[in-house]
Amino acid sequence: MKNLARNQLLLSLAIALVAVASGFWLLSDPRGTLPFLLTLASLLGAFLLPISKWLKVLIGGAILLIVVPAAGFQNSFLFELGVQIGIYAAMALGLNVVVGLAGLLDLGYAAFFAVGAYTWAIFGSKQANEFMPVKIFPLPGEYFYLFMLLAVVAAAITGLIIGLPALRLKGDYLAIVTLGLGEVVRVLANNLDQPINITNGPQGITPIQRPPVDWFIAIFNQFGIQLDKAQAYPLFFYFLVLGIIGIVTLVNIRLDHSRFGRAWIAIREDEIAARAMGIPLLPTKLLAFATGASFSGAMGALFAAKQLYVSPESFTLIQSIIILVMVILGGMGSIPGAILGAATVTILNVDVLKTASEYLEGLRSSGFTINLGFFKYNFANLPTQLEPAKYERMVFGLIMVLMMIYRPEGIIPEKRRVLEMRESE
């Protein structure tokens, strides 16, 4: 017991030192990819390793609430990256309910993201004047929070509408039908500019109102930190996304331990046994579909307010597939796995691959030469087509193939799923 306590203490000290060192490195070099990745790795290590819960909260709070915002003032890209990770993490948690818990393969998940985005985009811009009898639009930014709740409801209703015919099918047939119904939503958004102009068609909707941040600026002013709106909005959306992720995670944890969560898992493992135990299959599946859709709808409204522009091209099939990759990569049915999968895919897509492309371009333009005697190569001869950012889908495909071969349960697997896979083996 003494050895165990001593080892845990040493591990806690090591994680704390790595977190402090990486945090200071990020503050001194906020544009560096390596310090940012090391900071995230220390955050992940604090969560996964067996250390005190209070230390986990302390490290997580220090990194997310102090280090990243402080570095973000020097490099606003960190806020952009954090918001994107948060948006995809919330959607991955929603899809995790459908795919991971209930075992229903959904390839049209981006449709609910579109419903949420257009719910606020239409009424938060002048677009609603095109078909509403009262010309009072755009609504003030204060209505954003109300419409975020309405986006949750609208996406949940859309989930019920899509799920009602689709959930009578299973396996590949369900995947094909959800793919088609998801594309129907995108095509509707692309064509509902006539005979009544509701979505402005392929041209999209802009500008979209943002929620006011005067109160947010006033809070920082009280602590002697002067912000203008250009600085306040990235920080505001970063904190808003963190708050929503916290709420979504708590809801997921409660659902996982509720009778609904147990019913979804029972359906995933054996529908016949679940029906024999008195679980109504269709209503329970519809509840999973509506729950997962509601998370995506909320983030769609936030996405519209942040981007100030919405168009059908933001909600293609590839978006649904990327979110599914996040869930599978992290571990289906695993809440921390979904968040980690979203962070991993987003960082690879937005930061690492683009940084690698810029680095190779720098070597190519400078004519850097490797000369090892037996091997000599001038990077000026490097083909211009060789840019990692252009091959993101191939990179994700290779990652998924390797995951399916060597770790099919995901990076942070759910315990029940690991037991299922071992039992099948």
DALIN-V969590 format. One record per run of one state. SS is the DSSP state (@ for helix, = for strand, . for the rest). FROM is the first residue (numbers start at 0). LEN is the number of residues. Records with the same first field share a line. If there is no record, write none. Layout:
BEGIN
SS=FROM-LEN / FROM-LEN
END
This chain:
BEGIN
.=0-1 / 28-4 / 48-4 / 72-4 / 101-8 / 123-2 / 130-10 / 166-4 / 191-9 / 203-1 / 205-8 / 222-6 / 256-2 / 269-1 / 276-4 / 307-2 / 310-1 / 315-1 / 330-4 / 366-2 / 371-4 / 381-6 / 406-8 / 424-1
@=1-27 / 32-16 / 52-20 / 76-25 / 109-14 / 125-5 / 140-26 / 170-21 / 200-3 / 213-9 / 228-28 / 258-11 / 270-6 / 280-27 / 311-4 / 316-14 / 334-32 / 378-3 / 387-19 / 414-10
==204-1 / 309-1 / 368-3 / 375-3
END
